[in-house]
Amino acid sequence: MFKIVHAQFIAPGIKRFVIEAPRIARKQRPGQFVIIRVNETGERIPLTIEKSDPEKGTVNIVVQSIGKTTNLLNSLETGDSILDIVGPLGKPSEIENFGTVVVMGGGVGTAMAYPSASALKKAGNRVITIIGGRNKDLVILEKEMREVSDTVFVTTDDGSYGDKGLVTDRLRQLIDNGTRIDEVLAVGPIPMMKAVADMTRKEHIKTMVSLNPIMIDGTGMCGGCRVLVEGKSEFACVDGPEFDAHRVDFAILVQRNAMYRDAEKRSLEEYKHEVEKNKATAAEPEVACALEGKK
């Protein structure tokens, strides 16, 4: 069991966990991830490590409530425990002094991009960060990103904070303004990463993306996280999770991630129904006591 030292929502539906995992904390490198199982009957899901503290023996993960397991995980609080955490898994980010690097985080992808941005800055790069969300409330880790970046741009879909538009709009502006960009790291929803790849391919700018396909064992044995890279099958858990964006077949990635969408939807609906049922059951004795008191 892995104890949750601290748990706090940092945005609507997005929660940060600080978890005791000393071995993982000592070995974690930017770009790596863990696979978590909440309980005995739970599924295994991959989650990127936001940061680690080797001295305290803790790792941070940021979780957005989307499906059954992430909702279940986000129902846990400080002092609770998680059954299994395996890691660190995957290849670390490629960190060296490239020159000027644009780090892009879409939504919760900002938490995945943060450790790489920090390492790239320490390696001597000029780091330009672009982060975005659907609205102001869903822009996360702005303060942390400002601490490790030379410049930070914020975008929101609805214009409630920063620039109105997408993170790709700001990247387009930088390119059009003649800003020298030696490398781009993009982490976020698949459509966002594909749009970045399409844009930088034309400009001949090296671009890396962090992929999060369906994953089970995290060791390359199950084949669930297979991605097509220049027509060749590779596995995100051992060959990634970061890949050259210009070599990734995003169409196949979208297809594979949609394979279990209906099953995931049913599972989430059943989970929510069970939660409501438990709430109702828990409230029944109080109702009974109140009625008895009126007799």
Secondary structure, 3 states (H helix, E strand, C coil): CEEEEEEEEEECCEEEEEEECHHHHHHCCCCCEEEEECCCCCCCEEEEEEEEECCCCEEEEEEECCCHHHHHHCCCCCCCEECEEEEEECCCCCCCCCCEEEEEEECCHHHHHHHHHHHHHHCCCEEEEEEEECCHHHCCCHHHHHHCCCEEEEEECCCCCCEECCHHHHHHHHHHCCCCCCEEEEECCHHHHHHHHHHHHHHCCEEEEECCCCCCCCCCCCCCCEEEECCEEEEHHHHCCEEEHHHECHHHHHHHHCCCHHHHHHHHHHHHHHHHHHHHHHHHHHHHHHHHHHC
